[in-house]
Structures are given as C-alpha cells and as structure tokens.
Amino acid sequence: MARVTLYSKPGCHLCDDARTVIETVCGDLGEEWAEVDIEQDQALYDKFWEQIPVTYVDDKQHDFWRVDEQRLRAALA
C-alpha cells in the first residue's frame, strides 16, 4: 500500500516538480507511492483544483503546491 499519494493533473509544472521529489525520496527509502489525476474525479477536482499538487502521507495531507524533500523524508522516517 502506498504511503505517499500525489494528487495532480496533466500539464501542471508544479506537479512535475513534486513527482520528481516524491520519486527520489520514495525510491531512496523503499516506500510505495501513487499518483491520482484529479481530472478523473469531479469530487477530487472540486476539492484540490486550487492547491495542486497536493501530497498525502499515510492518508493525511502533508503539502500542497510544493514538496519539500527534507520534510517528506522526515515524515516517512
């Protein structure tokens, strides 16, 4: 089960940056992560469209707009 979930949408440059950080950190720590396209779910779109990318760790909101690598590492430690 994924500990990190990235809520994003296509064409979002901040989402691209967040994905890179999450891939690196999760890869280094051996953690699973998942990405959810908010455009595929109207409820998620309505909830997150102004904040993407939104990152959840262990089912709790962790960050939005930017993902700080050190903060993510600490959350997963």
Secondary structure, DSSP 8 states (H G I E B T S, - for coil): --SEEEEE-TT-HHHHHHHHHHHHHHHHHT--EEEEEGGG-HHHHHHHTTT-SEEEETTEEEEES---HHHHHHHH-
